[in-house]
Amino acid sequence: MGKKLLPKIEEGSQIVICSSTALRAQQTAQEIFHALCYNFNCTLDLTYDGLCELGQGRWEGLPKDQEYKEELKKWEERSAFDKVMLPKVFTGESYHGVGERCKRDLQTIYNKHAGKIIFVVSHNAAMNAMRININQVELPHDHPDLPLISYHNCDLIKLDVPSSGNIEEACFKTNI
């Protein structure tokens, strides 16, 4: 990932690399840091709880048993709007809740490191929740398909923050 980023970064840039608290995200952030620190002024700013993956409540880290599958089936039958607003499984988190907590941490990170290039290592559902929340994606009440983007490991997504510095007014872009 670091090698992939090298040609995309302007010489003399100051870089900050942040991640969720997940070990795999921290390891990825550290690998990116090591790849970039020889060419740029880099800082690691680990870790942020708000950047973590969508929480699965009482099923977190456990096998997905029959009860979990029944809960998930109920969620899958909901409208796109309800899928964002309601938890995926009982005691879990909603996409809306994940988007809100991600947005808070992104604002904190931006305020702390304004003027620098900031790389954030996060997770698929969290990235989709942020995109839906920040871009205010319209969600139908009468259609079940959630407007998700299939992100792959180490995909690059850009968040353009306006001069106001307000994450609420940012634009989330994919395929950069």
C-alpha positions in Angstrom: 0.0 0.0 0.0 2.8 2.4 0.9 4.5 1.8 -2.5 1.1 2.4 -4.2 0.8 5.7 -2.4 4.3 7.0 -3.1 3.6 8.4 -6.6 0.3 10.0 -5.5 1.9 12.2 -2.8 3.5 15.6 -3.6 7.1 16.0 -2.5 7.5 17.8 0.8 4.1 16.7 2.1 3.5 16.1 5.8 1.7 12.9 6.4 -0.3 11.5 9.3 -1.4 7.8 9.4 -4.3 6.9 11.7 -6.2 3.6 12.2 -9.0 2.0 14.0 -8.2 0.1 17.2 -8.3 -3.3 15.3 -4.9 -5.0 15.3 -5.0 -5.6 11.6 -5.7 -1.9 10.9 -2.9 -0.9 13.2 -0.5 -3.3 11.4 -1.5 -1.9 8.0 -1.0 1.6 9.2 2.4 0.8 10.5 3.4 -0.9 7.2 2.2 2.2 5.3 4.2 4.4 7.7 7.4 2.4 7.2 7.0 2.5 3.4 6.5 6.3 3.4 8.7 7.6 6.3 11.9 7.5 4.2 10.5 9.9 1.6 8.1 12.1 3.7 7.7 13.6 7.1 5.4 11.0 8.6 3.6 10.6 11.9 1.6 7.7 13.3 -1.5 8.6 15.3 -3.0 5.4 16.4 -5.8 4.5 17.4 -9.4 5.6 17.1 -12.3 3.6 18.4 -14.7 5.5 16.1 -13.0 4.1 13.0 -13.8 0.4 14.0 -16.0 -1.9 12.0 -19.7 -2.2 12.5 -20.3 -3.8 15.9 -22.0 -7.2 16.1 -23.2 -6.7 19.7 -23.2 -9.9 21.7 -22.1 -11.9 18.6 -18.8 -10.0 18.4 -16.0 -12.5 17.8 -18.3 -15.5 18.1 -19.5 -18.0 15.5 -22.7 -16.9 13.7 -25.2 -19.4 15.2 -28.8 -20.0 14.1 -30.1 -17.2 16.3 -27.7 -14.8 14.7 -28.8 -15.9 11.2 -32.4 -15.4 12.1 -31.7 -11.8 13.3 -29.7 -11.1 10.2 -32.5 -12.4 8.0 -34.9 -9.9 9.6 -32.5 -7.1 8.8 -32.0 -8.3 5.2 -35.8 -8.0 4.6 -36.0 -4.3 5.7 -36.0 -1.3 3.5 -32.7 0.5 2.8 -33.7 3.3 5.1 -34.4 0.9 8.0 -31.1 -1.0 7.2 -29.2 2.1 7.9 -31.1 3.3 10.9 -31.6 0.0 12.7 -29.0 -2.5 14.0 -28.0 -5.3 11.8 -28.5 -7.7 14.7 -30.0 -7.3 18.2 -27.5 -5.5 20.5 -25.4 -4.6 17.4 -24.8 -1.2 15.7 -26.6 0.5 12.9 -24.9 1.9 9.9 -26.1 5.3 11.0 -24.5 4.9 14.4 -21.2 3.8 12.8 -21.3 6.7 10.4 -21.8 9.2 13.3 -18.9 7.8 15.4 -16.6 7.7 12.4 -17.5 11.2 11.5 -16.7 12.4 15.0 -13.3 10.8 14.9 -12.6 12.1 11.4 -13.4 15.6 12.7 -11.0 15.1 15.6 -8.3 13.8 13.4 -8.8 16.6 10.9 -8.7 19.3 13.6 -5.6 17.8 15.1 -3.7 17.5 11.8 -5.1 20.3 9.6 -2.9 21.0 6.6 -1.4 17.6 6.5 -2.2 14.6 4.3 -4.1 12.2 6.5 -4.4 8.5 5.8 -7.0 6.5 7.7 -7.0 2.7 7.9 -10.5 1.5 8.6 -13.0 -1.2 7.5 -15.5 -2.0 4.8 -18.8 -1.5 6.7 -17.3 1.6 8.5 -16.3 3.1 5.2 -19.7 2.5 3.7 -21.4 4.0 6.8 -19.2 7.1 6.6 -19.9 7.5 2.9 -23.7 7.2 3.4 -23.6 9.5 6.3 -21.2 12.2 5.0 -22.6 12.3 1.5 -26.1 12.1 2.8 -27.0 9.3 0.4 -30.8 9.1 -0.2 -32.2 5.9 1.2 -35.5 4.5 -0.1 -38.2 3.4 2.3 -39.7 1.0 -0.2 -36.6 -0.7 -1.6 -34.4 -3.3 0.3 -31.1 -2.7 -1.5 -28.6 -0.7 0.6 -26.3 1.5 -1.5 -23.1 -0.2 -0.5 -19.8 -0.1 -2.4 -17.7 -3.2 -2.4 -14.3 -2.0 -1.0 -11.4 -4.3 -1.2 -8.5 -4.4 1.2 -6.3 -1.4 0.7 -8.6 0.4 -1.6 -8.1 4.2 -1.6 -11.0 6.5 -0.8 -10.6 10.2 -0.7 -12.5 12.6 1.6 -12.3 16.2 0.3 -12.7 18.5 3.3 -13.8 22.1 2.5 -11.8 25.1 3.7 -14.3 25.4 6.6 -12.7 22.2 8.0 -16.2 20.8 8.7 -16.4 17.1 8.0 -20.2 17.4 7.6 -19.6 19.4 4.4 -16.9 17.0 3.0 -17.3 14.9 -0.1 -16.5 11.2 0.0 -15.0 10.0 -3.3 -14.1 6.5 -4.4 -11.9 5.1 -7.2 -9.0 7.5 -6.8 
